[in-house]
Amino acid sequence: MSHLLHTLRRMMHLMVGQPDYDAYLRHMRHHHPGHAPMDRTAFFRNRQEARYGGKNGGKCC
C-alpha cells in the first residue's frame, strides 16, 4: 500500500510540474558520482527557471 501511495504522490507532483528531488539524487549518485548534487532549494529554483524561463520568470520587461 505504501508503494502505491508513493507512486501516486510522485505522479501528482509531476502533473503540477514539481520535480522529484529524490530521483535527481539517485541520478547524480549513479551517473555523476564525483559531482556534489544541488541542495533541495537550489534544485527547485533550477527546475523552476528551466520551466518558466530565467530570473524574470520568462517576462521580457
MODA-V727531 format. One record per residue. N is the residue number from 1. SS is DSSP state (2 for helix, 1 for strand, 0 for the rest). PHI is phi as a letter, one per 20 degrees, with the letter a starting at -180 (none if undefined). OMEGA is omega in radians with two decimals (* if undefined). Layout:
N:SS:PHI:OMEGA
N:SS:PHI:OMEGA
This chain:
1:0:none:-3.11
2:2:f:3.08
3:2:f:3.11
4:2:f:3.13
5:2:f:3.10
6:2:f:3.14
7:2:f:3.12
8:2:f:3.12
9:2:f:3.12
10:2:f:3.13
11:2:f:3.13
12:2:f:3.11
13:2:f:3.13
14:2:f:-3.14
15:2:f:-3.14
16:0:e:3.05
17:0:n:3.10
18:0:e:-3.08
19:0:f:-3.08
20:0:e:-3.11
21:2:f:-3.14
22:2:f:3.09
23:2:f:3.09
24:2:f:3.13
25:2:f:3.10
26:2:f:3.12
27:2:f:-3.12
28:2:f:3.12
29:2:f:-3.05
30:2:f:-3.01
31:2:e:-3.07
32:0:c:-3.04
33:0:f:-3.12
34:0:e:-3.10
35:0:d:3.08
36:0:f:3.12
37:0:f:3.05
38:0:f:3.01
39:0:f:-3.03
40:2:g:-3.12
41:2:f:3.13
42:2:f:3.11
43:2:f:-3.14
44:2:f:3.13
45:2:f:3.13
46:2:f:-3.13
47:2:f:3.10
48:2:f:3.13
49:2:f:3.12
50:2:f:-3.10
51:2:f:-3.01
52:2:d:-3.13
53:0:n:-3.10
54:0:i:-3.04
55:0:f:3.08
56:0:e:-3.11
57:0:m:3.11
58:0:n:-3.14
59:0:e:-3.13
60:0:e:-3.06
61:0:c:*
